[in-house]
Amino acid sequence: MPNGSLLVDIHHHALLPDLTGAVRLGSVDIPPWKIDDSIAFMDKVGIDVGALTLTSPGIPFGDKVKARDIARRVNETLAGFVDRYPTRLLAMAALPLPHMDASLEELRYAIDVLKLDGVGVLSHYGAYFGTQHYEPLYGQLHERSLPVHIHPTPPVLTADQDLGLPPSLYEYTFESTRVAAAIIYNNLFAKFPNLKLILSHAGGTVPFLAKRLSYGPQITASLAAAAPKDIVGELGKFYFDLAMTNARFNLPALNALVGTDRILYGSDFPFMPTGSITESMKDAFEYPDFSKIDLVRIGSHNAATLFPKIAARLGL
């Protein structure tokens, strides 16, 4: 970390095409990846611990049995990486969503047997995360108080609608916003107060649109009965990672929405070049409105609070 403190990367991808099939994300260039690449990158830029999540588009879910089997192999592979580098890595379980019974079974195995550290989900599996389809999963995440990293995946668009541009360029930010809106208007933090949900990329457009997102009951009166009374306050219950963010444009809005106890560092390796990652890192850790205490929180303390293993591994 630029100020010499410890640094935890909460947004760090694992690409496992031998298990999931080829990774295809529209026109996004898919980098080659192996676990030693992650360790070399972390050493180069000063990251102490990386939290691995399976990259979008995740596990093919058209066939329930195949999805279940792939999820098991992915999680065992991630656990093997952590065993290989126990002081450097955490891993977030992949689930065969939207298949709920198989996902709850895999959650138990991944957390209780493999001892993975949380769960990684995508913005949608047909049904969007945050909607009622996933209520049994929210209950388990609440009961276990597990951190959940929510990553965008491309929306379903026609060839004309995608404009010939990569979905991660801008659609991902809207995906995070869709999920946040679903979670808030389904009042999930009230129903499941132990949910620990991390939005990628500083929440996409959530900080910028926070007040606008509160106008649902004014636009559609029927939303008033179920919506939280303080929608902006509910948005502040998310955690936000800093992957692909910029101090000039993103951080003022994010810093207005939440305190630094809700912000986590993320790199987005290996999808962004190292130069872009270090530029974003410098932006964050030299942001003038962050104090030294804030930077420690963002760099490691908040992650250690969410992931107890980090505290043990880093001596916090």
C-alpha angles and dihedrals in degrees: 000000000000094000093050097254126122119284129208121191109211095178107059122138132221116202113203107170092158087067105029101032125247115336108240122178105164110265094344113129106240112218124216111252142185129165094255088059088061094051092048091049092048091050092049097052099033103255113154101191132016126199109216122216127175109256124247132293082045124185118356103247105187092100114047097205093048092046091052093050094046092049090053092051092045092052093047089050092050090048089052090054090052091049089052094049104022096164095045108042145056124181134213117214120246115219131203092242139202086034099090104192092047091046094052090049091050091047090057092049095045095049103032101036107023092034095222116175107236142323133285117207135175127232093255145002094188089298113060121246106252095047127107095263090079099047095116088055093048088054092055093044089051094047093049094038090226123173113241123202111206114203127184122245124192115281120233105269137161119245089258094050097054090060090216089282128124113264092228090063094073113331092074090063090055091047090058089048092051090053093047092050091049092050093048097045091046086053092228097160089059093046095042108024095175093063111127105195123179118200117207127234095020089304096302106250095344098105093046092046098037097116093041089053088059093063096079095108091048091052097040113021094202090067091068094077096060104025121098115259092234106040095170089051090051091052086057090064092073123090116229129208122211100226112145094359132141129214096221098051110018108032101059091058094042092047089052093052102045141015120248089260085079099049125092132184118248131174106191090221128203098018096064123055115254091246092057091046093052090046090054091045092052089048092055099042094045095045104133096220092060115087124210089261090051091053092052090051092050095041100049119329097077092046091049089053092052096040112039092193089066091059090052095045095047097038094242 
